[in-house]
Every structure is written in C-alpha cells, then in structure tokens.
Amino acid sequence: MKFHVKKGDLVKVLSGNSKGKEGKITLMIPEKQRAIVEGINVVTKHLKPTAQNPNGSIEKREASIHISNIMVVDPSNGQATRIGRKLNKEGKLQRFSKKTNTFLS
C-alpha cells in the first residue's frame, strides 16, 4: 500500500492529546495503517519482573498513532501540507507538496 507519509518524514499531529506537536516518523505499521512518531503519544508501560530485571519497571514509550491523524510538514515553509504524486523530469512518480507545489525527497 502507498501512504501519504513514510519513515523519516517530519509530521504534524492533527488530533488527539498531542495535537499540534511535530515529530519524525520512526516506524510504520502498514497492516494497521499506523505510525510511531518520536515524542508523540507517549504512554506509561509497566514491565513485569524477569530474570534480567527482577524488580520490573515502569517506562515511558511512544505508542502508535493512526496515519489519518498526521500530516507531512513541508520543508520549504515549515507548514503542514497535503501530498500528491506526479511525474518528475526523469519520468518517476514522486511525492509533492500541494501547498507549495515542490517535490519532497
């Protein structure tokens, strides 16, 4: 499947507790249409005691967020933008910003 976002994109959160925050996508989960964004949707995870960690622990980690709730940030102006696909000079389909009409890497 092709999505409007991919790993490494700088994105802005559109809804939820982290609305308005920006972060970089660290992991995509295509089968669930979700992404893990660095510093966004941080949850507390309780870990059971194990042989390596006999006391157990509580740690903070990023939970996934649905891709419909994130939007790519245009690198040229720093604003969130919709994404389209069109052919570049070499004839290859490439993503572009609909706000500034420039190609994204």
C-alpha positions as CSV (number, residue, x, y, z in Angstrom):
1,M,0.0,0.0,0.0
2,K,1.1,3.6,-0.6
3,F,0.6,6.1,2.1
4,H,1.0,9.9,2.2
5,V,3.7,9.5,4.9
6,K,6.8,7.3,5.2
7,K,9.5,6.6,7.7
8,G,11.8,9.6,8.3
9,D,9.1,12.2,7.4
10,L,8.6,15.2,9.7
11,V,4.9,15.2,10.5
12,K,2.4,17.3,12.5
13,V,-0.3,15.8,14.6
14,L,-3.9,16.8,13.7
15,S,-5.9,15.4,16.5
16,G,-5.6,13.7,19.9
17,N,-3.7,14.6,23.1
18,S,-0.6,15.6,21.1
19,K,-2.5,17.9,18.7
20,G,-0.2,20.5,17.1
21,K,3.1,18.8,18.0
22,E,5.7,17.8,15.4
23,G,8.0,14.8,15.2
24,K,9.8,12.4,12.9
25,I,8.3,9.0,12.0
26,T,10.5,6.2,13.4
27,L,8.3,3.2,12.4
28,M,5.5,2.5,10.0
29,I,2.9,-0.3,10.7
30,P,1.3,-0.7,7.2
31,E,-1.1,-3.6,8.1
32,K,-2.7,-1.4,10.8
33,Q,-2.2,1.9,9.0
34,R,-0.4,3.3,12.0
35,A,2.9,5.1,12.6
36,I,5.1,5.6,15.6
37,V,6.2,9.3,15.8
38,E,9.2,10.3,18.1
39,G,8.0,12.2,21.2
40,I,4.3,11.9,20.3
41,N,1.6,9.8,22.1
42,V,3.9,8.9,25.0
43,V,2.4,6.2,27.2
44,T,3.5,4.6,30.5
45,K,4.3,0.9,30.1
46,H,4.5,-1.4,33.2
47,L,7.1,-4.2,32.7
48,K,6.8,-7.5,34.7
49,P,9.8,-8.7,36.6
50,T,12.0,-11.1,34.7
51,A,15.3,-12.8,35.4
52,Q,17.3,-9.9,33.8
53,N,15.1,-7.3,35.6
54,P,14.0,-8.8,38.9
55,N,12.2,-5.7,40.1
56,G,10.3,-4.9,36.9
57,S,10.0,-1.3,35.9
58,I,7.8,1.5,34.6
59,E,9.0,3.1,31.4
60,K,7.6,5.8,29.0
61,R,7.5,4.9,25.3
62,E,5.8,6.1,22.2
63,A,2.5,4.4,21.1
64,S,1.3,4.3,17.6
65,I,-1.0,6.9,16.0
66,H,-3.3,6.4,13.0
67,I,-1.9,7.9,9.8
68,S,-5.1,9.8,9.2
69,N,-4.2,11.9,12.3
70,I,-0.9,13.1,10.9
71,M,0.1,15.4,8.1
72,V,3.5,15.9,6.4
73,V,5.4,19.2,7.2
74,D,6.6,20.9,4.1
75,P,10.4,21.5,4.5
76,S,10.4,24.7,2.4
77,N,8.0,26.7,4.7
78,G,7.5,24.5,7.8
79,Q,3.7,24.2,7.5
80,A,1.6,21.1,7.3
81,T,0.6,20.3,3.7
82,R,-1.3,17.7,1.7
83,I,0.6,15.4,-0.5
84,G,0.1,14.5,-4.2
85,R,2.0,12.3,-6.6
86,K,3.2,13.4,-10.1
87,L,5.9,12.5,-12.6
88,N,9.3,14.3,-12.2
89,K,11.7,15.2,-15.0
90,E,13.0,11.6,-15.1
91,G,9.5,10.2,-15.5
92,K,9.4,8.8,-12.0
93,L,6.4,9.2,-9.8
94,Q,7.3,11.4,-6.8
95,R,5.5,13.0,-3.9
96,F,5.0,16.7,-4.0
97,S,3.6,19.4,-1.6
98,K,0.2,20.7,-2.7
99,K,0.7,23.9,-0.8
100,T,4.0,25.0,-2.5
101,N,3.9,22.6,-5.5
102,T,7.5,21.4,-4.8
103,F,8.8,17.9,-4.8
104,L,9.6,16.2,-1.5
105,S,12.6,13.9,-1.0
